[in-house]
Amino acid sequence: MCGIAGIIDKRGRLGGAQLGNLAKEAADRMSYRGPDDSGVWVSPDGRCALAHRRLSIIDVSSAGHQPMASASRRTFITFNGEIYNFLELKRELEDEGVAFHSHSDTEVLIEMLERRGPEALPRLDAMFAFGHYDIAAQVLLLARDIFGEKPLYYVDDPDFFAFASELHALANLRWFDARIDRSAIASYLCFQYVPTPQTIYASARKLPPASYLTVGPEGAIQVRPYYSFDTSAAEHSTRSIDDLADELEAILLTSLRRRLISDVPLGAFLSGGVDSSTVVALVTKKLGIPLQTFSIGFADHSDSEHLDAAEIARMLGTDHRDRVLSADAIKLGHHIGTVLDEPNADSSCLPTYLLSGFAREHVTVALSGDGGDEMFGGYGRYFVTVDEWDRKRRGDQSLGWWKAGEVYWSSRILVYPDDQLKAALGEIPAELANRLAGMRRAVEEDRRPLLNVLREADARNYMPGAVLAKVDRMSMQHSLEVRAPLIGIEVADFAKRLAASDCYRQGSGKLILKRIASRYLPESWMTRPKRGFGLPMDMWSADKLLPITRSLVLGKDARLPEWLDRGLLVRYLDAVERDFNSYRVWSLYILENWLRSHPAVPAEAATEEGSLAMAG
């Protein structure tokens, strides 16, 4: 993994040396993403600068240094990620006469881009974000992987276009506009993250997953999609679960073989759940490759999942390590709130941070089971919603009021649903209200099976916004690369073709994945209740979390009242004290810590001069 940054000087005001220094400073703010090497390149005309921080994974020699030039030296690239099928693509290019000078996947990518342009993107089984500059055409190409494993932010104003892996690398550019509006605050509270393409800052944007962006010679930008996870319209399957499991197992083995290529030590996260257990079982039992596995647990909690993970590891014969912790959730939450480039209230940030730090003591790369729930239908909220939908279709009169979009995009997935937003903010800002209305309408009007509609919605929203963002930021704090074989492009192509009944029947989800896992592990382990990956609730209970949050958001130096009415906040926290909800209080706690440690000016009150001063 790496950190990337770049700047286009649209009007030629800075000169090459200054432009290069600014790009380097932006990349260096993410040094933990790439502690092994750094580099900067400036185009001959001084218009474009690309910068890079490197975490060496494949070809750790100097031949993998970035920014990297193509063989023709017509194009240059700064690249974050891994192209897992680079060996197959390399052979294809060699057949066309391309000579390679390293073992790096970056060299394969830049030669593919020089020859195929954006048409190369759907060919990549990869996680990536990159900036690719064509000197002759004066065109910058940015692109992001199909589900947004790797982040990419950008700002565009009349004088400059800039991009980076993390938002705070841009927020410290001296011309950055640090204004934050109430709509962004409301979106964060609602979803627990700020959804794409919006960011916490009004002036910045996220490049959507499965999309590419071009900046032309006149500075105009265009954003286009190159892939779409469109799920099937089929309710019932024409194939048996075993037949589908055979096909998926072969696809997963290819995905895993590619993701096991590494020139540094590699292991796997193991929780004891279906997704990570399937990944580890296929590596150890089917591929016959020894594997280090890692889990964490919490002291004095008998239901800590590290006990299940240890038992799975024993069955699979891995070199397993676990660590039992007595974490201070409040102190750790403060730290995470300050290091996040954009606020994220997913409570599993904390255990992910701890697990990543533990694994990094032994390996540089870790496999994970991320994406299994979205790809194959594993969330309990799917099942409750689909079961109600079935009851309504069968004529249950008690559900006459029921609408799929309204009930799904409610407290089933939203941390602050409509009533809570109104209580905390006094309103739902128009931009968010329109977004929610559109999301609900999309579910309600879709005639495909509801389970598939929900899988698709989560793959486009929740997975990149909460799940993958959390994994990227927390692992990168420890310079650990995490690879997710369950969301490779061939796996996604298989998953989107599944009928609803292939994923969920009679109260059980992830049927195909469970069938594969049961070939290597006792079936009884696959039918256990699903656990989330989080801290034990008593570590952030009302008596621990509520007093510190109240003192922070209502104190004399509090930042949040600059956006939200203090009186409403007082009344809201009083109400939460009577009916405690840890996730809602946690969201406020993380946000206040973030606002205190990052450039931030209320959009409604700021002058342009003031907002720019905050960013300087």
C-alpha positions as CSV (number, residue, x, y, z in Angstrom):
1,M,0.0,0.0,0.0
2,C,1.0,3.5,-0.6
3,G,0.1,7.2,-0.3
4,I,-0.3,9.2,-3.5
5,A,-0.8,12.9,-4.2
6,G,-0.7,15.2,-7.2
7,I,-1.4,18.8,-8.4
8,I,-2.3,20.4,-11.7
9,D,-1.3,24.1,-11.9
10,K,-4.0,25.2,-14.4
11,R,-2.7,28.7,-14.9
12,G,1.0,28.1,-14.5
13,R,1.3,30.4,-11.5
14,L,3.7,28.4,-9.2
15,G,6.5,27.0,-11.3
16,G,7.8,23.4,-11.3
17,A,9.9,23.6,-8.2
18,Q,7.2,25.0,-6.0
19,L,4.6,22.7,-7.4
20,G,6.8,19.7,-6.7
21,N,7.4,20.8,-3.1
22,L,3.6,21.1,-2.5
23,A,2.9,17.7,-3.9
24,K,5.7,16.2,-1.8
25,E,4.4,17.9,1.3
26,A,1.0,16.5,0.7
27,A,2.3,12.9,0.3
28,D,4.6,13.3,3.3
29,R,1.5,13.9,5.5
30,M,0.7,10.3,4.8
31,S,4.1,8.9,5.6
32,Y,2.6,5.9,7.5
33,R,1.0,4.8,4.2
34,G,4.4,4.4,2.7
35,P,7.3,4.3,5.1
36,D,9.8,2.6,2.8
37,D,10.4,5.1,0.0
38,S,9.2,8.4,-1.4
39,G,9.4,10.3,-4.7
40,V,8.1,13.3,-6.6
41,W,8.0,14.0,-10.4
42,V,7.2,17.3,-12.1
43,S,6.3,17.5,-15.8
44,P,8.7,19.3,-18.1
45,D,6.3,22.2,-18.6
46,G,5.8,22.6,-14.8
47,R,2.0,22.0,-15.1
48,C,1.7,18.7,-13.2
49,A,3.4,17.2,-10.1
50,L,3.0,13.7,-8.9
51,A,4.2,12.5,-5.5
52,H,4.4,9.1,-3.8
53,R,5.0,7.3,-0.4
54,R,5.8,3.7,-0.8
55,L,5.1,0.6,1.2
56,S,7.1,-2.1,-0.6
57,I,5.2,-5.3,-1.2
58,I,6.0,-6.6,-4.7
59,D,9.5,-6.0,-6.1
60,V,10.9,-4.3,-3.0
61,S,13.9,-3.1,-5.0
62,S,14.5,0.4,-6.3
63,A,13.0,-0.8,-9.6
64,G,9.6,-0.3,-8.0
65,H,10.3,3.4,-7.2
66,Q,7.5,5.8,-7.9
67,P,6.3,8.0,-9.5
68,M,7.2,5.6,-12.4
69,A,7.7,6.4,-16.0
70,S,6.5,4.3,-18.9
71,A,9.1,2.8,-21.2
72,S,8.4,5.6,-23.7
73,R,8.6,8.2,-20.9
74,R,5.5,9.7,-22.4
75,T,3.4,9.0,-19.3
76,F,4.1,8.9,-15.5
77,I,2.1,7.3,-12.7
78,T,1.7,7.4,-8.9
79,F,-0.1,4.3,-7.8
80,N,-1.6,3.0,-4.6
81,G,-2.7,-0.6,-4.5
82,E,-2.1,-4.0,-6.0
83,I,-2.8,-5.4,-9.4
84,Y,-3.4,-9.0,-8.5
85,N,-3.6,-10.3,-12.0
86,F,-0.5,-8.4,-13.2
87,L,1.3,-11.6,-14.2
88,E,-1.4,-12.5,-16.7
89,L,-1.5,-9.0,-18.1
90,K,2.2,-8.9,-18.3
91,R,2.3,-12.0,-20.5
92,E,-0.3,-10.4,-22.7
93,L,1.8,-7.3,-23.1
94,E,5.0,-9.3,-23.7
95,D,3.2,-11.0,-26.5
96,E,2.7,-7.6,-28.0
97,G,6.4,-6.9,-27.8
98,V,6.6,-4.9,-24.5
99,A,9.9,-5.4,-22.6
100,F,9.7,-5.1,-18.8
101,H,12.5,-4.0,-16.5
102,S,11.1,-4.9,-13.1
103,H,8.9,-7.4,-11.4
104,S,6.6,-4.6,-10.3
105,D,2.8,-4.6,-10.9
106,T,3.1,-0.8,-11.3
107,E,5.2,-1.2,-14.5
108,V,2.5,-3.5,-15.9
109,L,-0.2,-1.0,-15.0
110,I,1.4,2.0,-16.7
111,E,2.1,0.1,-19.9
112,M,-1.5,-1.2,-20.0
113,L,-2.7,2.4,-19.5
114,E,-0.4,3.8,-22.2
115,R,-1.8,1.3,-24.7
116,R,-5.4,0.8,-23.6
117,G,-6.3,4.0,-21.7
118,P,-9.4,3.7,-19.4
119,E,-10.4,0.5,-21.3
120,A,-7.8,-1.3,-19.3
121,L,-9.7,-0.6,-16.0
122,P,-12.3,-3.4,-16.2
123,R,-9.5,-5.9,-16.9
124,L,-7.9,-5.3,-13.5
125,D,-8.5,-7.7,-10.6
126,A,-7.1,-5.2,-8.2
127,M,-7.5,-2.6,-5.4
128,F,-6.2,0.7,-6.5
129,A,-6.2,4.4,-6.8
130,F,-3.8,6.2,-9.1
131,G,-2.9,9.3,-10.9
132,H,-1.6,8.9,-14.5
133,Y,-0.3,11.8,-16.5
134,D,0.2,11.9,-20.3
135,I,2.8,14.6,-21.0
136,A,2.0,15.1,-24.7
137,A,-1.8,15.2,-24.3
138,Q,-1.6,17.1,-21.0
139,V,-4.3,14.8,-19.6
140,L,-4.4,13.5,-16.0
141,L,-6.3,10.3,-15.5
142,L,-7.4,9.3,-12.0
143,A,-9.2,6.0,-11.2
144,R,-10.4,3.9,-8.3
145,D,-11.1,0.2,-7.9
146,I,-14.6,-1.3,-8.2
147,F,-15.7,-1.2,-4.6
148,G,-13.5,1.6,-3.3
149,E,-10.9,-0.4,-1.3
150,K,-8.4,2.4,-1.9
151,P,-9.4,6.0,-1.3
152,L,-9.1,9.0,-3.6
153,Y,-10.0,12.6,-2.9
154,Y,-9.8,15.6,-5.1
155,V,-10.4,19.4,-5.1
156,D,-11.0,21.5,-8.2
157,D,-10.9,25.3,-8.3
158,P,-10.1,27.8,-11.1
159,D,-6.4,27.7,-10.5
160,F,-5.5,24.2,-9.2
161,F,-6.7,20.6,-9.3
162,A,-5.2,18.4,-6.6
163,F,-5.8,14.8,-5.5
164,A,-4.5,12.6,-2.6
165,S,-5.2,9.3,-0.9
166,E,-6.4,11.0,2.3
167,L,-8.3,14.2,2.8
168,H,-6.0,15.9,5.3
169,A,-3.2,15.8,2.7
170,L,-5.3,18.2,0.7
171,A,-6.6,20.1,3.7
172,N,-3.2,21.5,4.4
173,L,-2.6,23.0,1.0
174,R,-2.6,26.7,1.6
175,W,-5.4,27.5,-0.8
176,F,-7.7,24.7,0.5
177,D,-11.2,25.9,1.5
178,A,-11.9,24.3,4.9
179,R,-15.5,25.2,5.2
180,I,-17.9,22.5,6.4
181,D,-21.7,22.8,6.0
182,R,-24.5,21.4,8.1
183,S,-25.4,19.0,5.3
184,A,-22.1,17.2,5.7
185,I,-22.4,17.0,9.5
186,A,-26.0,15.6,9.0
187,S,-24.8,13.1,6.5
188,Y,-22.1,11.8,8.8
189,L,-24.5,11.5,11.7
190,C,-27.0,9.7,9.5
191,F,-24.8,7.2,7.8
192,Q,-21.8,7.1,10.3
193,Y,-19.7,8.3,7.3
194,V,-19.9,11.0,4.7
195,P,-21.2,9.3,1.5
196,T,-19.6,9.5,-1.9
197,P,-19.0,11.8,-3.7
198,Q,-19.6,14.3,-0.8
199,T,-16.8,14.7,1.8
200,I,-16.9,16.4,5.2
201,Y,-15.5,19.6,3.4
202,A,-17.8,21.4,0.9
203,S,-14.9,22.0,-1.4
204,A,-13.6,18.4,-1.7
205,R,-15.0,15.3,-3.4
206,K,-14.4,11.6,-3.4
207,L,-13.9,9.9,-6.7
208,P,-16.7,7.2,-6.7
209,P,-15.6,3.5,-6.8
210,A,-15.5,1.9,-10.2
211,S,-15.0,5.4,-11.8
212,Y,-12.3,7.3,-13.5
213,L,-11.7,11.1,-13.8
214,T,-9.9,13.0,-16.5
215,V,-8.5,16.5,-16.3
216,G,-8.0,17.9,-19.8
217,P,-5.4,20.4,-21.0
218,E,-7.8,23.3,-20.4
219,G,-8.5,22.1,-16.8
220,A,-12.0,20.7,-17.4
221,I,-12.8,17.5,-15.5
222,Q,-15.1,14.6,-16.5
223,V,-16.1,11.6,-14.3
224,R,-17.2,8.3,-15.8
225,P,-18.0,4.9,-14.5
226,Y,-16.3,1.8,-15.9
227,Y,-17.9,-1.1,-13.9
228,S,-21.3,-1.6,-12.2
229,F,-22.3,-4.2,-9.6
230,D,-25.8,-4.8,-10.9
231,T,-27.5,-7.8,-9.2
232,S,-29.7,-10.3,-10.8
233,A,-33.5,-10.1,-11.5
234,A,-33.9,-13.8,-10.7
235,E,-35.8,-14.8,-7.6
236,H,-35.0,-18.5,-7.9
237,S,-32.0,-20.4,-9.2
238,T,-31.9,-23.0,-11.9
239,R,-28.7,-24.5,-10.4
240,S,-28.0,-26.4,-7.2
241,I,-26.1,-24.9,-4.3
242,D,-23.4,-27.5,-4.8
243,D,-23.0,-26.6,-8.4
244,L,-22.7,-22.9,-7.6
245,A,-20.3,-23.7,-4.7
246,D,-18.1,-25.6,-7.1
247,E,-17.9,-22.6,-9.5
248,L,-17.4,-20.1,-6.7
249,E,-14.7,-22.2,-5.0
250,A,-12.7,-22.3,-8.3
251,I,-13.1,-18.5,-8.6
252,L,-12.0,-17.9,-5.0
253,L,-8.9,-20.1,-5.5
254,T,-7.8,-18.0,-8.4
255,S,-8.5,-14.8,-6.3
256,L,-6.5,-16.2,-3.4
257,R,-3.6,-17.4,-5.5
258,R,-3.2,-13.9,-6.9
259,R,-3.5,-12.3,-3.5
260,L,-0.9,-14.6,-2.0
261,I,1.8,-13.1,-4.3
262,S,4.1,-11.0,-2.0
263,D,7.7,-10.4,-1.4
264,V,7.1,-9.6,2.3
265,P,5.5,-11.7,5.1
266,L,1.8,-12.4,4.6
267,G,-0.9,-13.7,7.0
268,A,-4.7,-13.5,7.6
269,F,-7.2,-12.0,9.9
270,L,-9.3,-14.8,11.5
271,S,-12.4,-14.0,13.5
272,G,-14.1,-17.4,13.5
273,G,-16.9,-16.2,11.3
274,V,-17.9,-17.6,7.9
275,D,-16.0,-15.1,5.7
276,S,-12.5,-15.2,7.2
277,S,-12.8,-18.9,8.0
278,T,-13.6,-19.7,4.4
279,V,-10.6,-17.6,3.2
280,V,-8.2,-19.3,5.6
281,A,-9.7,-22.8,4.9
282,L,-9.2,-22.5,1.2
283,V,-5.6,-21.3,1.6
284,T,-4.6,-24.0,4.0
285,K,-6.7,-27.0,3.0
286,K,-7.2,-26.6,-0.7
287,L,-4.0,-24.7,-1.7
288,G,-1.9,-26.4,1.0
289,I,-0.1,-23.2,1.9
290,P,0.9,-22.6,5.6
291,L,-0.6,-19.4,6.9
292,Q,-0.1,-17.2,10.0
293,T,-3.5,-16.1,11.4
294,F,-4.3,-13.3,13.9
295,S,-7.2,-12.5,16.2
296,I,-7.8,-10.3,19.2
297,G,-10.0,-10.7,22.2
298,F,-11.0,-8.8,25.3
299,A,-10.2,-9.7,28.9
300,D,-13.1,-10.9,31.1
301,H,-15.5,-11.4,28.2
302,S,-16.4,-15.1,27.7
303,D,-18.0,-14.4,24.4
304,S,-14.9,-12.8,22.9
305,E,-14.6,-14.1,19.3
306,H,-10.8,-14.9,19.7
307,L,-11.9,-18.2,21.4
308,D,-13.8,-19.2,18.2
309,A,-10.9,-18.1,16.0
310,A,-8.5,-20.2,18.0
311,E,-10.7,-23.3,17.6
312,I,-11.0,-22.7,13.8
313,A,-7.2,-22.2,13.6
314,R,-6.7,-25.5,15.4
315,M,-9.0,-27.3,12.9
316,L,-7.2,-25.7,9.9
317,G,-3.7,-26.0,11.3
318,T,-2.6,-22.4,11.0
319,D,0.2,-20.7,12.9
320,H,-2.2,-18.8,15.0
321,R,-1.6,-15.9,17.4
322,D,-4.1,-14.0,19.5
323,R,-3.9,-11.2,21.9
324,V,-6.3,-10.6,24.8
325,L,-6.6,-6.9,25.5
326,S,-8.1,-4.6,28.1
327,A,-8.8,-1.7,25.8
328,D,-9.8,1.8,26.9
329,A,-12.4,2.5,24.3
330,I,-12.8,6.2,25.3
331,K,-9.0,6.9,25.1
332,L,-8.6,4.9,21.9
333,G,-11.7,6.6,20.3
334,H,-10.1,10.0,21.0
335,H,-6.9,8.8,19.2
336,I,-8.8,7.5,16.2
337,G,-11.0,10.6,16.0
338,T,-7.8,12.7,15.7
339,V,-6.0,10.5,13.1
340,L,-8.9,9.8,10.8
341,D,-8.7,11.9,7.6
342,E,-12.5,12.1,7.6
343,P,-14.8,11.2,10.5
344,N,-16.0,7.6,10.5
345,A,-18.2,6.4,13.4
346,D,-18.0,2.7,12.6
347,S,-17.4,1.3,16.1
348,S,-15.4,-1.6,14.7
349,C,-12.6,1.0,13.8
350,L,-11.3,0.3,17.3
351,P,-10.8,-3.5,17.1
352,T,-9.6,-3.2,13.5
353,Y,-7.0,-0.7,14.6
354,L,-5.9,-3.0,17.4
355,L,-5.9,-6.1,15.2
356,S,-3.9,-4.4,12.5
357,G,-1.3,-3.2,15.0
358,F,-1.0,-6.7,16.4
359,A,-0.7,-8.4,12.9
360,R,1.9,-5.8,11.8
361,E,4.3,-7.0,14.4
362,H,4.6,-10.3,12.4
363,V,3.5,-9.6,8.8
364,T,3.2,-6.8,6.2
365,V,0.2,-8.1,4.4
366,A,-3.0,-9.7,5.8
367,L,-5.9,-11.4,4.0
368,S,-9.4,-10.5,5.2
369,G,-13.0,-11.7,4.7
370,D,-14.4,-8.2,4.0
371,G,-17.2,-8.0,1.5
372,G,-18.7,-11.4,2.1
373,D,-22.0,-10.1,3.5
374,E,-22.6,-7.7,0.6
375,M,-21.5,-10.2,-2.1
376,F,-23.4,-13.2,-0.8
377,G,-26.2,-11.9,1.5
378,G,-25.2,-12.1,5.1
379,Y,-26.6,-9.2,7.1
380,G,-29.5,-9.8,9.5
381,R,-31.1,-6.6,8.3
382,Y,-31.5,-8.2,4.9
383,F,-33.4,-11.1,6.4
384,V,-35.8,-9.1,8.5
385,T,-36.6,-6.8,5.6
386,V,-37.1,-9.6,3.1
387,D,-39.2,-11.7,5.5
388,E,-41.5,-8.7,6.0
389,W,-41.7,-8.2,2.3
390,D,-42.7,-11.8,1.8
391,R,-45.4,-11.5,4.5
392,K,-46.8,-8.4,2.8
393,R,-46.8,-10.1,-0.6
394,R,-48.8,-12.9,1.0
395,G,-51.4,-10.5,2.2
396,D,-50.4,-9.7,5.8
397,Q,-52.8,-6.9,6.7
398,S,-50.6,-5.7,9.6
399,L,-48.0,-4.6,7.0
400,G,-50.3,-2.4,4.9
401,W,-48.2,0.6,5.8
402,W,-45.0,-1.1,4.9
403,K,-42.6,0.2,2.2
404,A,-39.2,-1.6,1.6
405,G,-37.2,1.6,1.0
406,E,-38.6,3.3,4.1
407,V,-38.0,0.4,6.5
408,Y,-34.5,-0.4,5.1
409,W,-33.1,3.1,5.1
410,S,-34.2,3.6,8.7
411,S,-32.7,2.6,12.0
412,R,-32.0,-0.8,10.4
413,I,-28.9,0.8,8.8
414,L,-28.9,4.5,9.7
415,V,-27.4,5.6,12.9
416,Y,-29.4,8.8,13.0
417,P,-32.6,8.1,11.1
418,D,-35.0,11.0,10.3
419,D,-36.5,11.5,13.8
420,Q,-33.1,11.5,15.5
421,L,-31.7,14.0,12.9
422,K,-34.6,16.3,13.6
423,A,-34.1,16.0,17.3
424,A,-30.3,16.7,17.1
425,L,-30.3,19.3,14.3
426,G,-33.8,20.7,14.3
427,E,-34.1,19.7,10.6
428,I,-32.9,17.5,7.9
429,P,-30.9,19.6,5.4
430,A,-32.3,19.6,1.9
431,E,-29.3,17.9,0.3
432,L,-29.5,14.9,2.7
433,A,-33.3,14.8,2.5
434,N,-33.1,14.5,-1.2
435,R,-30.4,11.8,-1.0
436,L,-32.5,9.7,1.4
437,A,-35.6,10.2,-0.7
438,G,-33.8,9.0,-3.7
439,M,-32.3,6.0,-2.0
440,R,-35.6,4.9,-0.5
441,R,-37.4,5.4,-3.9
442,A,-34.8,3.3,-5.6
443,V,-35.4,0.4,-3.3
444,E,-39.2,0.8,-3.4
445,E,-39.5,1.1,-7.2
446,D,-37.0,-1.7,-8.1
447,R,-38.9,-4.8,-9.3
448,R,-35.9,-7.2,-8.8
449,P,-35.9,-9.5,-5.7
450,L,-35.5,-7.3,-2.6
451,L,-32.5,-9.2,-1.3
452,N,-30.5,-8.5,-4.4
453,V,-31.6,-4.9,-4.4
454,L,-30.3,-4.5,-0.8
455,R,-27.0,-6.3,-1.6
456,E,-26.5,-3.9,-4.5
457,A,-27.4,-0.9,-2.4
458,D,-24.9,-1.8,0.3
459,A,-22.1,-2.6,-2.1
460,R,-22.5,0.9,-3.5
461,N,-22.9,2.7,-0.2
462,Y,-22.2,1.0,3.1
463,M,-19.3,-1.2,2.0
464,P,-17.1,1.6,0.5
465,G,-18.4,4.2,3.0
466,A,-18.0,2.4,6.3
467,V,-16.5,-1.1,5.9
468,L,-13.6,-0.6,3.4
469,A,-12.8,2.9,4.5
470,K,-12.4,1.7,8.1
471,V,-10.1,-1.2,7.1
472,D,-8.0,1.1,4.9
473,R,-7.5,3.8,7.4
474,M,-7.0,1.6,10.5
475,S,-4.6,-0.8,8.7
476,M,-2.6,2.0,7.1
477,Q,-2.0,3.6,10.5
478,H,0.2,0.6,11.1
479,S,1.6,0.4,7.5
480,L,-0.3,-2.9,7.0
481,E,-1.7,-3.9,3.7
482,V,-5.1,-5.7,3.8
483,R,-6.3,-7.8,0.8
484,A,-9.9,-8.8,0.4
485,P,-10.3,-11.9,-1.9
486,L,-14.1,-12.0,-1.5
487,I,-14.4,-8.8,-3.6
488,G,-12.2,-9.6,-6.5
489,I,-13.6,-8.7,-9.9
490,E,-14.4,-12.3,-10.9
491,V,-16.0,-12.9,-7.5
492,A,-18.1,-9.8,-8.0
493,D,-19.1,-10.9,-11.5
494,F,-20.2,-14.2,-10.0
495,A,-22.0,-12.7,-7.0
496,K,-24.0,-10.2,-9.0
497,R,-25.5,-13.1,-11.2
498,L,-26.9,-14.9,-8.1
499,A,-30.6,-15.4,-7.7
500,A,-32.0,-14.3,-4.4
501,S,-32.6,-17.9,-3.3
502,D,-28.9,-18.6,-3.8
503,C,-28.1,-16.2,-1.0
504,Y,-31.0,-16.6,1.5
505,R,-33.5,-19.2,2.4
506,Q,-35.5,-20.0,5.5
507,G,-33.6,-17.7,7.8
508,S,-30.1,-18.6,6.6
509,G,-27.8,-16.4,4.5
510,K,-24.6,-16.7,2.6
511,L,-25.6,-20.2,1.5
512,I,-23.0,-20.8,-1.1
513,L,-20.1,-19.5,1.0
514,K,-21.3,-21.7,3.9
515,R,-21.4,-24.7,1.6
516,I,-17.8,-24.1,0.6
517,A,-16.7,-23.7,4.2
518,S,-18.5,-26.8,5.3
519,R,-16.3,-28.8,3.0
520,Y,-13.3,-28.0,5.3
521,L,-15.0,-27.2,8.6
522,P,-17.8,-28.8,10.7
523,E,-21.1,-27.6,9.3
524,S,-22.3,-26.7,12.8
525,W,-19.7,-23.9,12.9
526,M,-21.3,-22.4,9.8
527,T,-24.8,-22.2,11.3
528,R,-23.8,-20.3,14.5
529,P,-25.3,-16.8,15.0
530,K,-23.4,-14.1,13.3
531,R,-21.3,-11.8,15.4
532,G,-20.2,-8.3,14.6
533,F,-16.6,-7.3,15.0
534,G,-16.8,-4.8,17.7
535,L,-15.8,-3.9,21.3
536,P,-17.8,-5.4,24.1
537,M,-20.6,-3.0,25.0
538,D,-19.6,-2.4,28.5
539,M,-16.4,-0.8,27.3
540,W,-18.4,2.1,25.9
541,S,-21.5,2.0,28.1
542,A,-23.6,4.9,29.2
543,D,-21.7,5.5,32.4
544,K,-18.4,5.6,30.5
545,L,-19.2,7.2,27.2
546,L,-22.0,9.7,28.0
547,P,-20.3,11.9,30.6
548,I,-17.1,12.4,28.5
549,T,-19.2,13.1,25.3
550,R,-21.4,15.6,27.1
551,S,-18.3,17.4,28.5
552,L,-16.7,17.5,25.1
553,V,-19.6,18.7,22.9
554,L,-21.0,21.2,25.5
555,G,-17.7,22.4,27.0
556,K,-16.3,26.0,26.5
557,D,-13.9,24.9,23.8
558,A,-16.4,22.6,22.0
559,R,-16.5,22.8,18.2
560,L,-19.8,21.0,17.4
561,P,-22.0,23.9,18.7
562,E,-20.5,26.0,15.9
563,W,-22.7,23.9,13.6
564,L,-25.5,22.6,15.8
565,D,-27.6,24.6,18.2
566,R,-26.3,24.2,21.7
567,G,-29.8,24.1,23.2
568,L,-30.8,21.3,20.9
569,L,-27.7,19.4,21.8
570,V,-28.4,19.7,25.5
571,R,-31.9,18.4,25.0
572,Y,-30.8,15.7,22.7
573,L,-28.1,14.4,25.2
574,D,-30.7,14.6,28.0
575,A,-33.0,12.4,25.9
576,V,-30.2,9.9,25.1
577,E,-29.4,9.7,28.8
578,R,-33.0,8.4,29.3
579,D,-32.8,6.1,26.3
580,F,-29.1,5.4,25.8
581,N,-27.9,4.5,22.3
582,S,-24.1,3.9,22.2
583,Y,-23.8,4.3,18.4
584,R,-25.4,7.7,18.4
585,V,-23.3,9.0,21.3
586,W,-20.2,7.5,19.8
587,S,-20.8,9.4,16.6
588,L,-20.9,12.7,18.5
589,Y,-17.7,11.7,20.4
590,I,-15.7,10.9,17.3
591,L,-17.0,14.0,15.4
592,E,-16.1,16.4,18.3
593,N,-12.6,14.9,18.5
594,W,-12.2,15.2,14.7
595,L,-13.3,18.8,14.6
596,R,-10.9,19.7,17.4
597,S,-7.9,18.3,15.5
598,H,-8.6,19.3,11.9
599,P,-9.0,22.5,9.9
600,A,-12.7,23.2,10.1
601,V,-14.9,26.4,9.6
602,P,-18.7,26.5,9.6
603,A,-19.7,27.3,6.0
604,E,-22.7,29.3,7.1
605,A,-20.5,31.7,9.2
606,A,-17.2,31.7,7.4
607,T,-15.8,34.3,5.0
608,E,-13.6,33.0,2.2
609,E,-10.6,34.7,3.9
610,G,-11.3,33.0,7.2
611,S,-11.8,29.5,5.7
612,L,-8.5,29.7,3.8
613,A,-6.7,30.8,6.9
614,M,-7.9,27.7,8.7
615,A,-6.3,25.6,6.0
616,G,-3.0,27.3,6.1
